[in-house]
Amino acid sequence: MKNTIIDKININEQICKEDFLSLFMSQLPLLDEEIKKIMDLYYPTYLSFISSGVDAQSSWIAIRNLFISQETQIGERIKNGSS
């Protein structure tokens, strides 16, 4: 099933906070604490990359990869079938 909201988000341009969160929430079973961390840590880091001259797509990819490497408990929940 296609997620048309996510399909409309252009990672080649700076993403607003709501779209940034939507990209994560559409793919992952997130707890409230993880959502807060995305908004309070990962999104500001994304903006910092952009303000330092990193293009929007590379900034998104870097943050996505950082999130995956740091938030290993999400992968464990997915693997165990719980959220």
The first five atom37 places (N, CA, C, CB, O) and aatype in JSON, in Angstrom:
{
  "aatype": [12, 11, 2, 16, 9, 9, 3, 11, 9, 2, 9, 2, 6, 5, 9, 4, 11, 6, 3, 13, 10, 15, 10, 13, 12, 15, 5, 10, 14, 10, 10, 3, 6, 6, 9, 11, 11, 9, 12, 3, 10, 18, 18, 14, 16, 18, 10, 15, 13, 9, 15, 15, 7, 19, 3, 0, 5, 15, 15, 17, 9, 0, 9, 1, 2, 10, 13, 9, 15, 5, 6, 16, 5, 9, 7, 6, 1, 9, 11, 2, 7, 15, 15],
  "atom_mask": [
    [1, 1, 1, 1, 1],
    [1, 1, 1, 1, 1],
    [1, 1, 1, 1, 1],
    [1, 1, 1, 1, 1],
    [1, 1, 1, 1, 1],
    [1, 1, 1, 1, 1],
    [1, 1, 1, 1, 1],
    [1, 1, 1, 1, 1],
    [1, 1, 1, 1, 1],
    [1, 1, 1, 1, 1],
    [1, 1, 1, 1, 1],
    [1, 1, 1, 1, 1],
    [1, 1, 1, 1, 1],
    [1, 1, 1, 1, 1],
    [1, 1, 1, 1, 1],
    [1, 1, 1, 1, 1],
    [1, 1, 1, 1, 1],
    [1, 1, 1, 1, 1],
    [1, 1, 1, 1, 1],
    [1, 1, 1, 1, 1],
    [1, 1, 1, 1, 1],
    [1, 1, 1, 1, 1],
    [1, 1, 1, 1, 1],
    [1, 1, 1, 1, 1],
    [1, 1, 1, 1, 1],
    [1, 1, 1, 1, 1],
    [1, 1, 1, 1, 1],
    [1, 1, 1, 1, 1],
    [1, 1, 1, 1, 1],
    [1, 1, 1, 1, 1],
    [1, 1, 1, 1, 1],
    [1, 1, 1, 1, 1],
    [1, 1, 1, 1, 1],
    [1, 1, 1, 1, 1],
    [1, 1, 1, 1, 1],
    [1, 1, 1, 1, 1],
    [1, 1, 1, 1, 1],
    [1, 1, 1, 1, 1],
    [1, 1, 1, 1, 1],
    [1, 1, 1, 1, 1],
    [1, 1, 1, 1, 1],
    [1, 1, 1, 1, 1],
    [1, 1, 1, 1, 1],
    [1, 1, 1, 1, 1],
    [1, 1, 1, 1, 1],
    [1, 1, 1, 1, 1],
    [1, 1, 1, 1, 1],
    [1, 1, 1, 1, 1],
    [1, 1, 1, 1, 1],
    [1, 1, 1, 1, 1],
    [1, 1, 1, 1, 1],
    [1, 1, 1, 1, 1],
    [1, 1, 1, 0, 1],
    [1, 1, 1, 1, 1],
    [1, 1, 1, 1, 1],
    [1, 1, 1, 1, 1],
    [1, 1, 1, 1, 1],
    [1, 1, 1, 1, 1],
    [1, 1, 1, 1, 1],
    [1, 1, 1, 1, 1],
    [1, 1, 1, 1, 1],
    [1, 1, 1, 1, 1],
    [1, 1, 1, 1, 1],
    [1, 1, 1, 1, 1],
    [1, 1, 1, 1, 1],
    [1, 1, 1, 1, 1],
    [1, 1, 1, 1, 1],
    [1, 1, 1, 1, 1],
    [1, 1, 1, 1, 1],
    [1, 1, 1, 1, 1],
    [1, 1, 1, 1, 1],
    [1, 1, 1, 1, 1],
    [1, 1, 1, 1, 1],
    [1, 1, 1, 1, 1],
    [1, 1, 1, 0, 1],
    [1, 1, 1, 1, 1],
    [1, 1, 1, 1, 1],
    [1, 1, 1, 1, 1],
    [1, 1, 1, 1, 1],
    [1, 1, 1, 1, 1],
    [1, 1, 1, 0, 1],
    [1, 1, 1, 1, 1],
    [1, 1, 1, 1, 1]
  ],
  "atom_positions": [
    [[0.84, -1.19, 0.0], [0.0, 0.0, 0.0], [0.88, 1.25, 0.0], [-0.95, 0.0, 1.22], [1.79, 1.36, 0.83]],
    [[0.64, 2.16, -0.89], [1.4, 3.39, -1.01], [0.95, 4.41, 0.03], [1.27, 3.96, -2.41], [-0.23, 4.54, 0.33]],
    [[1.91, 5.13, 0.55], [1.61, 6.21, 1.46], [1.77, 7.52, 0.7], [2.54, 6.17, 2.72], [2.88, 8.01, 0.54]],
    [[0.67, 8.08, 0.22], [0.73, 9.25, -0.64], [1.28, 10.48, 0.07], [-0.63, 9.56, -1.18], [1.89, 11.33, -0.57]],
    [[1.08, 10.59, 1.35], [1.64, 11.72, 2.1], [3.16, 11.66, 2.06], [1.14, 11.73, 3.57], [3.82, 12.66, 1.8]],
    [[3.71, 10.49, 2.31], [5.16, 10.32, 2.31], [5.7, 10.52, 0.9], [5.56, 8.93, 2.85], [6.77, 11.1, 0.73]],
    [[4.99, 10.04, -0.1], [5.43, 10.18, -1.48], [5.54, 11.65, -1.91], [4.47, 9.46, -2.41], [6.29, 11.96, -2.83]],
    [[4.82, 12.54, -1.25], [4.83, 13.96, -1.6], [5.97, 14.72, -0.92], [3.51, 14.59, -1.23], [6.23, 15.87, -1.26]],
    [[6.65, 14.1, 0.03], [7.75, 14.76, 0.73], [8.99, 14.68, -0.15], [8.0, 14.12, 2.14], [9.43, 13.6, -0.54]],
    [[9.55, 15.83, -0.45], [10.73, 15.92, -1.31], [11.96, 16.08, -0.43], [10.61, 17.1, -2.31], [12.2, 17.15, 0.12]],
    [[12.74, 15.01, -0.3], [13.94, 15.07, 0.54], [15.06, 15.88, -0.1], [14.44, 13.67, 0.85], [16.08, 16.13, 0.53]],
    [[14.87, 16.3, -1.35], [15.88, 17.13, -2.02], [15.77, 18.6, -1.62], [15.74, 17.0, -3.53], [16.62, 19.41, -1.98]],
    [[14.71, 18.93, -0.89], [14.52, 20.27, -0.34], [14.41, 20.16, 1.17], [13.25, 20.96, -0.95], [14.07, 19.1, 1.7]],
    [[14.7, 21.24, 1.87], [14.62, 21.21, 3.33], [13.23, 20.78, 3.77], [14.96, 22.6, 3.93], [12.23, 21.29, 3.29]],
    [[13.19, 19.83, 4.69], [11.94, 19.23, 5.16], [11.49, 19.95, 6.43], [12.12, 17.7, 5.42], [12.3, 20.21, 7.32]],
    [[10.2, 20.26, 6.52], [9.68, 20.85, 7.75], [9.63, 19.78, 8.84], [8.26, 21.47, 7.51], [9.73, 18.58, 8.56]],
    [[9.49, 20.22, 10.06], [9.52, 19.31, 11.22], [8.45, 18.22, 11.13], [9.33, 20.11, 12.5], [8.71, 17.06, 11.44]],
    [[7.26, 18.59, 10.71], [6.16, 17.63, 10.64], [6.44, 16.55, 9.58], [4.84, 18.35, 10.32], [6.2, 15.37, 9.82]],
    [[6.94, 16.96, 8.41], [7.27, 15.99, 7.37], [8.44, 15.11, 7.78], [7.6, 16.71, 6.06], [8.46, 13.91, 7.5]],
    [[9.4, 15.71, 8.46], [10.55, 14.96, 8.95], [10.07, 13.83, 9.86], [11.54, 15.88, 9.71], [10.5, 12.68, 9.7]],
    [[9.21, 14.14, 10.8], [8.66, 13.14, 11.71], [7.84, 12.11, 10.94], [7.8, 13.81, 12.79], [7.91, 10.92, 11.23]],
    [[7.05, 12.56, 9.98], [6.23, 11.64, 9.18], [7.07, 10.59, 8.47], [5.41, 12.42, 8.16], [6.67, 9.44, 8.36]],
    [[8.24, 10.99, 7.98], [9.11, 10.03, 7.3], [9.51, 8.88, 8.23], [10.37, 10.73, 6.77], [9.59, 7.73, 7.81]],
    [[9.76, 9.2, 9.49], [10.1, 8.16, 10.46], [8.87, 7.35, 10.86], [10.74, 8.79, 11.71], [8.91, 6.12, 10.89]],
    [[7.78, 8.04, 11.17], [6.6, 7.37, 11.7], [5.92, 6.46, 10.67], [5.6, 8.39, 12.2], [5.25, 5.5, 11.04]],
    [[6.09, 6.77, 9.4], [5.47, 5.94, 8.37], [6.16, 4.59, 8.22], [5.48, 6.67, 7.04], [5.59, 3.65, 7.67]],
    [[7.38, 4.5, 8.71], [8.18, 3.29, 8.52], [8.41, 2.49, 9.81], [9.51, 3.66, 7.94], [8.67, 1.29, 9.75]],
    [[8.31, 3.15, 10.95], [8.74, 2.53, 12.2], [7.7, 2.62, 13.3], [10.02, 3.17, 12.67], [6.95, 3.59, 13.39]],
    [[7.64, 1.59, 14.15], [6.78, 1.65, 15.34], [7.49, 2.43, 16.44], [6.4, 0.22, 15.84], [8.33, 1.88, 17.15]],
    [[7.15, 3.68, 16.6], [7.87, 4.55, 17.54], [7.09, 4.76, 18.83], [8.15, 5.9, 16.9], [5.86, 4.88, 18.83]],
    [[7.83, 4.79, 19.92], [7.26, 5.14, 21.22], [7.29, 6.66, 21.37], [8.05, 4.46, 22.39], [8.0, 7.34, 20.64]],
    [[6.51, 7.18, 22.31], [6.46, 8.62, 22.54], [7.84, 9.21, 22.81], [5.53, 8.93, 23.7], [8.14, 10.3, 22.33]],
    [[8.67, 8.5, 23.56], [10.02, 9.0, 23.87], [10.86, 9.12, 22.6], [10.72, 8.07, 24.88], [11.65, 10.05, 22.46]],
    [[10.68, 8.17, 21.69], [11.45, 8.19, 20.43], [10.98, 9.32, 19.52], [11.32, 6.84, 19.71], [11.79, 9.94, 18.83]],
    [[9.69, 9.58, 19.53], [9.15, 10.69, 18.75], [9.71, 12.0, 19.28], [7.59, 10.7, 18.8], [10.11, 12.87, 18.51]],
    [[9.72, 12.14, 20.59], [10.28, 13.35, 21.21], [11.75, 13.5, 20.85], [10.1, 13.3, 22.75], [12.2, 14.61, 20.56]],
    [[12.48, 12.41, 20.87], [13.91, 12.46, 20.53], [14.12, 12.87, 19.08], [14.56, 11.1, 20.8], [15.05, 13.62, 18.78]],
    [[13.27, 12.4, 18.19], [13.37, 12.81, 16.78], [13.18, 14.32, 16.67], [12.31, 12.07, 15.92], [13.93, 15.0, 15.97]],
    [[12.18, 14.82, 17.36], [11.86, 16.24, 17.28], [12.91, 17.12, 17.99], [10.48, 16.5, 17.89], [13.23, 18.21, 17.52]],
    [[13.43, 16.64, 19.12], [14.32, 17.47, 19.94], [15.8, 17.29, 19.62], [14.1, 17.17, 21.38], [16.61, 18.17, 19.93]],
    [[16.18, 16.16, 19.02], [17.59, 15.89, 18.75], [17.88, 15.74, 17.26], [18.04, 14.63, 19.48], [18.73, 16.43, 16.71]],
    [[17.17, 14.83, 16.62], [17.49, 14.52, 15.23], [17.1, 15.62, 14.26], [16.81, 13.24, 14.84], [17.84, 15.9, 13.32]],
    [[15.95, 16.26, 14.46], [15.56, 17.34, 13.55], [16.49, 18.55, 13.68], [14.12, 17.76, 13.82], [16.92, 19.08, 12.66]],
    [[16.83, 19.0, 14.88], [17.79, 20.1, 14.97], [19.16, 19.75, 14.37], [17.96, 20.52, 16.43], [19.84, 20.61, 13.81]],
    [[19.56, 18.5, 14.49], [20.82, 18.08, 13.89], [20.73, 18.15, 12.37], [21.19, 16.64, 14.33], [21.66, 18.6, 11.71]],
    [[19.6, 17.72, 11.83], [19.33, 17.82, 10.39], [19.45, 19.28, 9.94], [17.92, 17.26, 10.05], [20.11, 19.58, 8.94]],
    [[18.82, 20.19, 10.68], [18.89, 21.61, 10.33], [20.31, 22.15, 10.44], [17.95, 22.42, 11.23], [20.72, 23.01, 9.66]],
    [[21.05, 21.65, 11.4], [22.44, 22.06, 11.56], [23.28, 21.65, 10.35], [23.04, 21.46, 12.85], [24.12, 22.41, 9.87]],
    [[23.04, 20.45, 9.86], [23.75, 20.0, 8.65], [23.44, 20.94, 7.49], [23.35, 18.54, 8.28], [24.34, 21.38, 6.78]],
    [[22.16, 21.26, 7.3], [21.75, 22.12, 6.19], [22.37, 23.51, 6.34], [20.22, 22.22, 6.13], [22.86, 24.08, 5.36]],
    [[22.34, 24.06, 7.55], [22.88, 25.4, 7.75], [24.41, 25.42, 7.6], [22.49, 25.94, 9.13], [25.01, 26.48, 7.43]],
    [[25.02, 24.25, 7.67], [26.47, 24.14, 7.46], [26.84, 23.9, 6.0], [27.04, 23.02, 8.32], [28.01, 23.75, 5.67]],
    [[25.82, 23.87, 5.13], [26.09, 23.75, 3.71], [25.9, 22.36, 3.11], [0.0, 0.0, 0.0], [26.15, 22.16, 1.93]],
    [[25.46, 21.39, 3.93], [25.19, 20.05, 3.41], [23.84, 20.1, 2.7], [25.2, 18.97, 4.56], [22.88, 20.66, 3.22]],
    [[23.76, 19.51, 1.5], [22.49, 19.56, 0.77], [21.42, 18.77, 1.53], [22.66, 19.0, -0.67], [21.74, 17.9, 2.35]],
    [[20.17, 19.08, 1.25], [19.04, 18.51, 2.0], [18.98, 16.99, 1.92], [17.73, 19.1, 1.49], [18.75, 16.33, 2.93]],
    [[19.18, 16.44, 0.73], [19.11, 14.98, 0.59], [20.21, 14.3, 1.4], [19.22, 14.58, -0.88], [19.93, 13.32, 2.1]],
    [[21.43, 14.78, 1.32], [22.53, 14.19, 2.08], [22.3, 14.35, 3.58], [23.87, 14.83, 1.68], [22.64, 13.46, 4.36]],
    [[21.73, 15.48, 3.98], [21.42, 15.69, 5.4], [20.4, 14.68, 5.88], [20.9, 17.13, 5.64], [20.55, 14.1, 6.96]],
    [[19.35, 14.45, 5.09], [18.32, 13.47, 5.45], [18.94, 12.07, 5.56], [17.17, 13.48, 4.42], [18.68, 11.35, 6.52]],
    [[19.74, 11.69, 4.59], [20.35, 10.35, 4.59], [21.25, 10.19, 5.8], [21.15, 10.11, 3.28], [21.24, 9.14, 6.44]],
    [[22.03, 11.21, 6.11], [22.93, 11.13, 7.27], [22.14, 10.96, 8.57], [23.8, 12.39, 7.35], [22.5, 10.13, 9.4]],
    [[21.08, 11.74, 8.74], [20.27, 11.64, 9.95], [19.56, 10.3, 10.03], [19.24, 12.78, 10.01], [19.51, 9.68, 11.09]],
    [[19.01, 9.84, 8.92], [18.35, 8.53, 8.89], [19.33, 7.44, 9.3], [17.77, 8.24, 7.47], [18.99, 6.57, 10.11]],
    [[20.54, 7.47, 8.75], [21.54, 6.46, 9.09], [21.99, 6.58, 10.55], [22.75, 6.58, 8.17], [22.2, 5.56, 11.22]],
    [[22.12, 7.79, 11.04], [22.47, 8.0, 12.44], [21.38, 7.45, 13.35], [22.69, 9.51, 12.73], [21.67, 6.76, 14.33]],
    [[20.14, 7.75, 13.02], [19.01, 7.26, 13.8], [19.01, 5.73, 13.85], [17.68, 7.77, 13.2], [18.87, 5.14, 14.93]],
    [[19.18, 5.1, 12.7], [19.18, 3.63, 12.63], [20.31, 3.05, 13.48], [19.32, 3.16, 11.17], [20.11, 2.05, 14.17]],
    [[21.47, 3.67, 13.43], [22.61, 3.13, 14.18], [22.49, 3.37, 15.68], [23.9, 3.75, 13.67], [23.02, 2.58, 16.47]],
    [[21.8, 4.44, 16.08], [21.7, 4.79, 17.5], [20.47, 4.21, 18.19], [21.69, 6.27, 17.64], [20.51, 3.96, 19.4]],
    [[19.41, 4.0, 17.47], [18.14, 3.59, 18.08], [17.89, 2.1, 17.82], [16.96, 4.44, 17.53], [16.89, 1.73, 17.21]],
    [[18.8, 1.27, 18.27], [18.75, -0.17, 17.98], [17.55, -0.87, 18.61], [20.02, -0.83, 18.45], [17.15, -1.94, 18.16]],
    [[16.97, -0.29, 19.64], [15.83, -0.91, 20.31], [14.62, -1.0, 19.37], [15.45, -0.11, 21.58], [13.79, -1.89, 19.53]],
    [[14.52, -0.09, 18.4], [13.41, -0.13, 17.45], [13.54, -1.37, 16.57], [13.38, 1.16, 16.58], [12.56, -2.07, 16.34]],
    [[14.74, -1.62, 16.09], [14.97, -2.82, 15.29], [14.66, -4.08, 16.06], [0.0, 0.0, 0.0], [14.13, -5.04, 15.5]],
    [[14.98, -4.1, 17.33], [14.69, -5.27, 18.17], [13.18, -5.46, 18.31], [15.34, -5.13, 19.56], [12.68, -6.58, 18.25]],
    [[12.45, -4.36, 18.5], [10.99, -4.45, 18.6], [10.39, -4.99, 17.3], [10.38, -3.09, 18.93], [9.49, -5.83, 17.32]],
    [[10.89, -4.5, 16.19], [10.39, -4.96, 14.88], [10.67, -6.45, 14.73], [11.05, -4.16, 13.71], [9.8, -7.22, 14.31]],
    [[11.87, -6.86, 15.06], [12.28, -8.25, 14.92], [11.44, -9.16, 15.83], [13.78, -8.4, 15.25], [11.11, -10.28, 15.45]],
    [[11.12, -8.68, 17.01], [10.34, -9.46, 17.97], [8.84, -9.35, 17.76], [10.68, -9.03, 19.38], [8.06, -10.02, 18.43]],
    [[8.43, -8.49, 16.83], [7.01, -8.36, 16.52], [6.21, -7.57, 17.51], [0.0, 0.0, 0.0], [5.0, -7.75, 17.61]],
    [[6.86, -6.7, 18.28], [6.12, -5.87, 19.24], [6.44, -4.42, 18.98], [6.46, -6.25, 20.72], [7.43, -4.1, 18.32]],
    [[5.6, -3.54, 19.51], [5.88, -2.09, 19.35], [5.73, -1.39, 20.67], [4.96, -1.45, 18.3], [5.93, -0.18, 20.74]]
  ]
}
